[in-house]
Amino acid sequence: MNENTTKTIIYLLMVLGALLVMAGVGLALLTDIYLDNGVDGVWLIAGLIATGLFLLLPTKLLLTVQLMQKNDARRIHKQARLATRKPKVDASRTQHINQKENYHDQL
């Protein structure tokens, strides 16, 4: 599997996890399933929310990897930019060096 396929699968798992959490919360808030079905209703709601949260876990890994890749690319770009930049030479310093060379030549 290439990187794009992996990202797509992780995004789908994230969306599915969010939908499951919303379904569980919706069942808990908008219906009386926990009262009508008793313990089985509570287990259903808890199972939906827990499964949704479990499916949301890979998103943290994906976000961390993406941030690390962006920071690496930014660092490499900055290093390349610094490597190609010419050092600035101070004119008075160059003049001072030339005067020293002339003085040594005269001796």
N, C-alpha and C positions, 0 to 999 in steps of 0.2 A: 504494500500500500504506500502510495506517495503521501506527501505532507498535506496536500489539499483534501484528499479523501479522508484522512484522519481528522482534520479540522471540521469537515462537514459532519462526520459522524458525531464528534464531540458536541457540535452546535445542536444537532438533532436531539442528542441525549439531554442537553441542557433545556431545550424547549419542552421535551416530554416531561422532564422532572418538574419544571415550573407548572406545567398543566396539571400534573398529578397533585402537587401541593395545593394548587388553587381548588381542584376538585374536592380534596379532603377538607379543606377549610370551608368551602361552600357547603358541603354536606353537613358539617358540624354546625354552621351558623344558620343555614336557611331551611334545614329539614329537621324532623324529629326522629331520624333514623336511629340515633343512639338511645332514644326512649322506646321506640317501637320494637327494635330488635334486641335490645338489652346489650349484653356483653359482646355479641357478634357484631352489632352496629358500631360499638366503640372500636373493636378490633379492625373493622373495615376502614373506618376513618383514620385510625392510627397507622394502619398498613399503607394507605394511600399517601399520607404525609411522609412517612418514613421512607418509602420507596422513592418518592419525589426528591427528598433531600439527599438520598444516596446517589441518585442520578445527577444531582447538581454538583457533586464533589469534583468530577473531572474538570469543571470549568475553572476552578481555582488553579489547577495545574496548567491549563491552557493559557490563562492570563499571565501566569508567572513566566512561562516559556516565551510568550510573545513580548513581554516587557524586557526579558533578558536579551532577546534577539535585537530589539530596537536599540537597547543600550550598547550592544556590541557594534551594531552598524554605525551608530553615532560616534562611538569611540574610534573606530577604524577611519571614518570620514575625517574626523578631527586630526588624527595622526597624519593622514595623507595630506591634508591641507597645511599642517605645520611643516611637513617635510619638503614641500614644494616652495614654501615661502623663503625669499632671500633675506638674509640677515641685514639689518639696517646698519650702515657704517656712518659713524659720526665724522663730520668733515674736520672738526678741530682735532680729533684723535688721529686722523689720517695725516693731517698737516704736521702734527707733533712727531709722528713716526718718520715722515720724510725728512724733517729737520735733524733727527737723530742720525739717520742714514747719511745725510750730507756731512754732518759733523765728523762721523767716523771715517768718511772718505777723505776728508781734509787732513786727518792725522796721518 
